[in-house]
Amino acid sequence: MEVGKAYRAERRVRGVKSPGTGAEHFEVRAHHLLCAICARGGCESPPAGKRAIGRLLGAVWRNPYLSLKIAADLDVNRAHYLDVYAKRGRRALPRDFWKRQADYVNRRKDLEVLRLLGIAPNSVLPAYLAYSIIFSRIRSLDGICRSTQKSEEWPECPHAREGYYEKVVSERAYGPKENDELGEAQGKGIWAIIRPRTREEMSRAKAASAKRIREASRLFIRPNHLLCILCTADVQEPLAYDNLVEARKRMEEDPEVLVTLTEGCCMVCDPCFEYHPGENICIRTHVKDQLRDLNILEKLGLRPGATLTARKLYEMIYDKIGSLRDICAWGDELDTAPFWSPCGGWRAGSLEKARREGLIARAGSRR
């Protein structure tokens, strides 16, 4: 049986302009996200079509934060059962109804992938977030493309047992230090789908941004990173993958230096493995860190772009933020989705220690 050829052609990956933003999102059937992984694993003939999967892979490689509209055809089952099975004829069926209905095997795959992603059909997720969930939750094709109850009516994908998918997803997740050291040498796991920054690119960014911090008359720091600085207060050697140490030392040396609070990425971010300079976002924490930025600004009674001395900022932080749990763990520690996951670093007591010691607030002599 040839399944859903017309529907696949109709719903192939395609770019759509988002109203009012000029940005594009890609509409893609949910199970095609897995086809893309198999293609990276060596599959030469993905059922979704090599050209369509190539377009998806190319678009995500260029922009890891590309908005993906992840689709499944639920509308096909809105036809009344009497019109479908008893030929009642009260309401005309869509012209392509029977071809779409015949695509039930792939429709099930779409819905199963959406279930595991934890989203409804036609939800929009940035590519990095969608694939980070896939690599975390879908470790094999069992129950999706590979069936435990094979039958003529429910054929499985002809490539499901070739190991293409597992070849890619078998790679373990790396931490920031390893990501920085490996750079473009990574080719499995999520970095088979998402383009990693090169070691040379990150090294250049580190040197240039550290120099900029040393020489700047005004620092630009996102509020969330003012708290991250507290959690790395005992680190003396610069970290390869961010500029937290450089920013802290600059403020310790001159607590009267002006700091402008950015809503979004800042001077700390430039060398990070997960920073995308073209889009100026952190592809992993963009969503939750923006909320943290705004929550901190609300606590401090400031607006984005406010400029104060480093000393004054940390005096306000020590006075107005009782615990990092309120910001970093949302105050309730709820983990509603991977892109809203709380940070457990608050348990180390870094804010309390910095408050007692007057980190930055009591540094140097007042002018």
Protein Blocks (a to p, Z undefined) as FASTA:
>chain_A
ZZhklmmmmmgccddddehklpacddddfklmmmmmmmmnopabdfkbpklmmmmmmmmm
mmmmbccdddddfklmmpcfklmmnonomaccdfklmmmmmmmmmmmmmmmmmmmnopae
hiacdfklmmmmmmmmmmbfghilpcfbdcfklccdfklmnommmmmmmpccddfklmmm
nmmmpcghjllmpccddfklmmmmmmmmmmmmmmpcbdcddfklmmmmmmmmmpmbdcfk
bcklmmmmmmmmmmmbccdddedddfklmmpmklcfklopafklmmmmmmmmmmmmmmno
paehiacdfklmmmmmmmmmmbfklmmnnonopafbfklcccfklmnommmmmmmnopok
lgcjdZZ
